[in-house]
Amino acid sequence: MQKAYQKSEHEIYLENEAGERIAEILFPEVEPKVYCIQRTFVDDSLRGQGVAGQLLRAVPDTLRQDGRKAKAT
């Protein structure tokens, strides 16, 4: 099954058929156009499938599209 991640300005997430979040990564803006990864969550049902890594790789790609960047803390 192909996972369809949803994206917004400050998060990338995956929902199950019931609309419940089963994976997410949150990255609030800490300075103008600079974001910090704050939280990563993967439901037990998805653990061991590389979902956290996919989310982590998606953040810089998503930010770069709009000229934004991530900051390590």
ROVOGU-106782 format. One record per residue (C-alpha): residue number from 1; residue in three letters; x, y, z. Coordinates in steps of 0.1 Angstrom, whole numbers, plus 5000, padded with zeros to 4 digits. Layout:
// ROVOGU-106782
{NUM; ALA; {X; Y; Z}}
...
END
This chain:
// ROVOGU-106782
{1; MET; {5000; 5000; 5000}}
{2; GLN; {5013; 5034; 4990}}
{3; LYS; {5012; 5059; 5020}}
{4; ALA; {4996; 5092; 5011}}
{5; TYR; {5012; 5118; 5034}}
{6; GLN; {4993; 5151; 5040}}
{7; LYS; {5013; 5183; 5043}}
{8; SER; {5007; 5217; 5057}}
{9; GLU; {5030; 5246; 5065}}
{10; HIS; {5042; 5232; 5098}}
{11; GLU; {5036; 5194; 5096}}
{12; ILE; {5035; 5162; 5075}}
{13; TYR; {5012; 5135; 5086}}
{14; LEU; {4995; 5102; 5077}}
{15; GLU; {4959; 5093; 5086}}
{16; ASN; {4943; 5059; 5087}}
{17; GLU; {4909; 5052; 5071}}
{18; ALA; {4891; 5065; 5102}}
{19; GLY; {4909; 5099; 5099}}
{20; GLU; {4931; 5093; 5129}}
{21; ARG; {4967; 5104; 5127}}
{22; ILE; {4990; 5074; 5127}}
{23; ALA; {5023; 5092; 5119}}
{24; GLU; {5033; 5128; 5120}}
{25; ILE; {5062; 5152; 5122}}
{26; LEU; {5058; 5187; 5134}}
{27; PHE; {5082; 5216; 5126}}
{28; PRO; {5071; 5250; 5138}}
{29; GLU; {5086; 5282; 5126}}
{30; VAL; {5112; 5295; 5151}}
{31; GLU; {5125; 5324; 5130}}
{32; PRO; {5112; 5339; 5097}}
{33; LYS; {5115; 5310; 5071}}
{34; VAL; {5134; 5288; 5096}}
{35; TYR; {5118; 5257; 5112}}
{36; CYS; {5127; 5233; 5139}}
{37; ILE; {5116; 5197; 5140}}
{38; GLN; {5098; 5194; 5173}}
{39; ARG; {5079; 5161; 5173}}
{40; THR; {5079; 5128; 5155}}
{41; PHE; {5053; 5102; 5161}}
{42; VAL; {5047; 5068; 5145}}
{43; ASP; {5019; 5045; 5156}}
{44; ASP; {5029; 5010; 5167}}
{45; SER; {5011; 4995; 5137}}
{46; LEU; {5037; 5012; 5114}}
{47; ARG; {5069; 5007; 5134}}
{48; GLY; {5097; 4990; 5117}}
{49; GLN; {5085; 5001; 5082}}
{50; GLY; {5108; 5031; 5078}}
{51; VAL; {5080; 5057; 5083}}
{52; ALA; {5099; 5079; 5107}}
{53; GLY; {5128; 5081; 5082}}
{54; GLN; {5105; 5089; 5054}}
{55; LEU; {5090; 5118; 5075}}
{56; LEU; {5124; 5131; 5084}}
{57; ARG; {5136; 5131; 5048}}
{58; ALA; {5104; 5148; 5037}}
{59; VAL; {5109; 5179; 5059}}
{60; PRO; {5139; 5194; 5042}}
{61; ASP; {5125; 5186; 5008}}
{62; THR; {5092; 5203; 5017}}
{63; LEU; {5109; 5234; 5032}}
{64; ARG; {5133; 5238; 5003}}
{65; GLN; {5104; 5241; 4978}}
{66; ASP; {5094; 5274; 4993}}
{67; GLY; {5129; 5287; 5002}}
{68; ARG; {5126; 5277; 5038}}
{69; LYS; {5151; 5258; 5059}}
{70; ALA; {5154; 5236; 5090}}
{71; LYS; {5175; 5245; 5120}}
{72; ALA; {5192; 5219; 5143}}
{73; THR; {5188; 5225; 5180}}
END
